[in-house]
Amino acid sequence: DFDIAGQYDAMIPDAECLKIVHEILSELELGDFRIKVNDRRILDGMFAVCGVPDDKFRTICSTVDKLDKV
């Protein structure tokens, strides 16, 4: 159990949680592992950089979400 207290930029606490989970799993020496992150803000940023128009956003998000299930 851990807590993050204080005021930070929006994604800093999320990144800190991922770091802690990574440290714990690495220390347990369970073998290779993958941490998957599903955050709409990351997709928003990626699509903005790629120039995806707003009217295509939902369609592309739906397609990306299905990729992991294929």
C-alpha positions in Angstrom: 0.0 0.0 0.0 1.3 3.5 -0.8 -0.1 7.0 -1.1 1.0 10.0 -3.1 0.2 13.2 -1.4 0.5 16.8 -2.6 -0.3 18.7 -5.8 1.4 17.6 -9.0 0.9 17.9 -12.7 -1.9 15.6 -14.0 0.1 12.5 -14.9 3.0 12.7 -12.4 1.3 10.6 -9.7 0.2 8.0 -12.4 3.8 7.7 -13.6 5.1 7.4 -10.0 2.6 4.5 -9.4 3.9 2.7 -12.5 7.4 3.2 -11.3 6.6 1.6 -7.9 4.8 -1.3 -9.5 7.8 -1.9 -11.8 10.2 -1.8 -8.9 8.1 -4.3 -6.9 7.7 -6.7 -9.7 11.4 -6.5 -10.6 12.4 -7.1 -7.0 10.2 -10.2 -6.8 12.1 -11.7 -9.8 8.9 -13.2 -11.3 10.4 -13.2 -14.8 9.6 -10.9 -17.7 6.5 -8.8 -17.3 4.7 -6.1 -19.2 2.8 -3.2 -17.8 0.1 -1.9 -20.1 -1.3 1.6 -19.8 -4.7 2.5 -21.1 -5.2 6.3 -20.7 -7.3 8.4 -23.0 -5.0 11.4 -22.4 -2.1 9.5 -24.0 -4.2 8.6 -27.0 -5.4 12.2 -27.3 -1.8 13.4 -27.4 -0.7 10.8 -29.9 -3.6 11.5 -32.2 -3.1 15.2 -32.0 0.6 14.9 -32.9 -0.5 12.6 -35.9 -3.0 15.2 -37.0 -6.1 13.0 -36.5 -9.2 15.1 -37.1 -11.8 15.3 -34.3 -14.5 13.6 -36.4 -12.3 10.5 -36.8 -11.2 10.3 -33.2 -13.9 7.9 -31.9 -13.4 5.5 -34.9 -9.7 5.4 -34.5 -9.9 5.0 -30.7 -12.2 2.0 -31.1 -9.9 0.4 -33.6 -6.9 0.9 -31.3 -8.7 -0.6 -28.4 -9.5 -3.7 -30.4 -5.9 -4.2 -31.5 -4.9 -5.8 -28.2 -7.8 -8.3 -28.5 -6.8 -9.5 -31.9 
